[in-house]
Amino acid sequence: MILKRDEPLAPRTSYRIGGTAEYFFIPERMEEVSQAMSYCRAKGLELRVLGGGTNVLVGDRGWPAVLSLERFKHTDAFGPYAKAEAGASFPAFVKKLADNSSKGAEALCGIPGTVGGALLMNAGGHYGEIGEFVKRVKVAEPDGRLVTLERDQCGFRYRDSDLKNRIILSADFEFPEGDRDEIRSRMRDIFQQKKASQPLHSHSAGCVFKNPPGLAAGRMIDECGFKGARIGGAAVSALHANFLTNDDHASAADMLELISKIRGQVKERHGVELELEIKVWS
């Protein structure tokens, strides 16, 4: 296992925001994940996992103990089945699924980050979610035990799961077989739709807020006049109001102040309390 001290976290996140990790663990075997957890328990440190950093806002003071699964990248797809380790690139895994004629892969295109992060939040969009295709997930429990959970033990739901208090290590999937050319064509269409309506090339963490039942968070934020609004280097995207971007050396404090203003105005105008989709480490 590799242990780094005072590791900068901002370069490891899509926001490019955040302080340092006092302890930064990079295990090379699954058993070393349990060792890192034990080490942190002994020191009274709360250990958090950083995957692709595409759905997290790290505080300006960083976080005491962080674990990266960047060495856990193996994926495979064969017939209706697929396997992936948690640190694998999710876009690369989705491409492999499409090449394997795995129907449903098209619903997952354009989602950044790692497989572990996608499982944790049950990533998806209008066309489907990753949890639909899970067979089982291997995790490290809070006490360090390595266990395998069947799909119905994972609690997949809209942008959430019961995996959040565990460390995801790998997963097995099952997909229906489809037509490879149709899947690839549909992926191109969906990606172009996202490219036209989302700031894919900006420093953002995707949608900041979950959509309330039957409502669209972005539309409500837009109706409050926030498109283009900014605090410090943090800005509301002119393309999609549910995306906040780091336009000019934003701090986490800038982002959190903008988030607070948006929530307050949406609550006042629409009577809706917006729930965060991104994870905030502060």
Steps between C-alpha positions, in 0.01 A plus 500: 500500500614852421447767766547865407500791744341840433381400155329781299142404423396778261679346196315175571153657471308633201431826685878550553413618851608384846780479750725206581466154651718452807503125426442377143481122459544315170444127567618249241308198634149479643633387838690829524172689492413335831846589633450867414161496671652343812782758504251786486278352770801476730585866438139621525494618137197490272611332177337603174538354153590720204424346164502713187416806708215590263221522757674654800578846634804477728523769767776757495662332801496160329428178685710310759497153343422406140519168317540463123412182310698609194681163486167312475422548130428159347183459289360223285185437295400164356156404370234635736748538786748769599739563789674817613721612784403819679790714378436433132398789276123495464498647145755237389290224661186626323686497167608140564137410573387658173770307312364186667144575375379550859157662470459777757854632462365784289310633803829542687706691245639843583526427873852571631688356796565143612290185521504522880368855498231410250383212721507709816259759359314266263609719209274541201269739326176516306570168331602273788722441803797274571326326791256333260780278368685408820513136610726535804750740653812424702559750781704563811267542796571780755676243721729399211335167413488424127151381406289451186153657480228386263318769306199508733734574792642812333191719533529667160267799457501839330860631524564302816564155644569321827867468400603841632631379837708230333799502265405359161768272356347334192171395344345240271237604245253339263365669186256385233655452158432770243610609156849651517446754223169616647657536844790704363267720296279564801808585710609758243153658505484517880853640525419773247190592703713531812771695317241754382345553842779447755839668556694178445834672450482726807630429849176370651370201693188438297158577642537657844145428617271200468178551309207510745222252409323621186712816479824616336753667729669678208174654383415630848850649540469664157159646592667662800732682260822324592638409156836675469500610866833476682667537835876532480617243246186284536234541232163359395532360148321693227430166330344313792411670828552182705871505411734721701843559350840609622562780254782687671687341790185448707531390860274249669370792706392673175315188386330444834384862518352474150332170587350655812364798304342274240335279761363803683350659188350174373347437842355851508363498146397136452463372856744217422807404702764393249706195599864478402603239244871578536691398812649779709810431710517778755 
